[in-house]
Each structure stands twice: as structure tokens, then as C-alpha cells.
Amino acid sequence: MDSFLFKIAAFLLYFYSSRKRRDFRRRHSRLARLNRKLFRAGIIGEHTYVVPGSTIVDSRTRIGKFCSIAKNVSIGTSMHPVHALTTHPASWRGEDGELSIPPEKRVVFQNTRPVHIGNDVWIGLNVAIMDGVSIGDGAVIGAGAVVTKDIPPYAIAVGVPARVIKYRFDEKTVARLLKTRWWNRPPEVIAQLPQGDVPAALDLLEKLDA
């Protein structure tokens, strides 16, 4: 009896593990397909990834290299005219089903503007980035934030609306990082940079530039 139960347990464990492996491969193949598509479209740079479930509203949006964008991120969330008679898109589009508003009666309103996201930007889960916003190189946006205005390079921003709480490095280090623009270096150079020692990496890059 014990042997029989052991065989059943082994079978169930194998099936579960196989299913988990299949789910893992499926999930990551979706990630790869999405990012290849975004890269070919010129929306994201090299080594940047956008997890499936996120939305990029405006195809004019540009995202730099080495960015990490988590699930359920909305980039370029459109606005609505709160000063008009109605906030409904019909107020500026003029058409919705049987409703047809003549051009001279519509509100002049631009509901979407492209977003610019720099290089080495990390955006956490469930972030909403409003249209027209720029996020600087090296910035970090905490999970659940709503970004309504520009975020400086290497700033860490959290909250609703998002506000800068600190910077990843001191001003001098940030200036050196922005000057060296390490993300544009050849792969063989980046591979030799000591990832855990930023000052040493900067020294090496500055020696190469000299």
C-alpha cells in the first residue's frame, strides 16, 4: 500500500513540475515575443524589457536601454478635458455612435502626448505614467505610483502623485554617470565593469575616454 501511494505521489509531483515548467516557458516566450516586437518598432532600446500586461498608449513613446518595466504598468495614460461640458472623448473627437458634433462645436484638446523614458530606468508594478511625462536616466519609480510630472535622472519617486524621496547616488556620482553614458558602450566594455562598485566602474570608463 505504501508503495502504491508513493507511486501516486511521484506521478503527481512529476505532473505538477512539468506543468510548472510549461507555464514558465510559455510566460517567458510571451515576454520575449513582446520585447522583440517593441524593439523592432523602435519603442524600446537594447536590453530593455516590458513584462506582458503593461500598456504603452502612444506609439511615439521612446524607452531607453537597460530599462526594467514590471507588470501592469500604463505608459502614456491619456487625459480628459475637465474644463469642457463633458469629459467624454466625444467632446473633442466629435463622433460617437449616432452622435455627431460639428468641428466648430468641439473642444480643442490633445488627449495624448508621447512619454520619454531614459536609460537604466526601473518601473515597479502597477505604475501609471501620464502622457507627456519624461523620466530621466537611472530613475526608479516605486510600485503603485502615479507619475504626473517629469522625474529627474537617478531620482527615486513613489506615491500618488509620485514625488521624489531621494536619489540613488550623490550629485557628483550622478553627473559622472550621465557623462559616461555607460549604456551606450559596447557589450565587451560593459561586461568588464564591476557592477557592485560604481566608483571603480566610473574610473574605468573615464580612463577609457581619456
BELNOR-V189459 format. One line per field, one symbol per residue. phi: phi as a letter, one per 20 degrees, with the letter a starting at -180 (. if undefined). psi: psi as a letter, one per 30 degrees, with the letter a starting at -180 (. if undefined). burial: + if it has 24 or more other C-alpha atoms within 12 Angstrom, else -. Layout:
phi=???
psi=???
burial=???
This chain:
phi=.ffffffffffffffffffffffffffffffffffffffffmedefmeccfgoecdfdfefccfeleccffmeddngfecffeegcefgffdencamffcefgfeeefbdeccfdddfeldddffleddffneddfgmfcdfgnfdedbfdfgmedcbncffcfdadfcfgffffffffflgfeffgffgfeeffecfgfffgfffffff
psi=eeeeeeeeeeeeeeeeeeeeeeeeeeefeeeeeeeeeeeefgellkgkkjkkflkjekffkkkalhkjjalhkjjhkllljfflekfkffffefkjbfkjklefflkjkjfkklkkkalhkkkakhkkjlkfkkklkglkjlkgljjflkklkgljklljlkkkfalelleeeeeeeeefhffgllefeeffkjegieeeeeeeeeeef.
burial=------------------------------+--++--+----++++++++++-+++++--+++++++++++-++++++-+--------+++++-------------+---++++++++++++++++++++++++++++++++++++++++++++++++---+++--++-----+-+++-++++---------+-------++--+-----
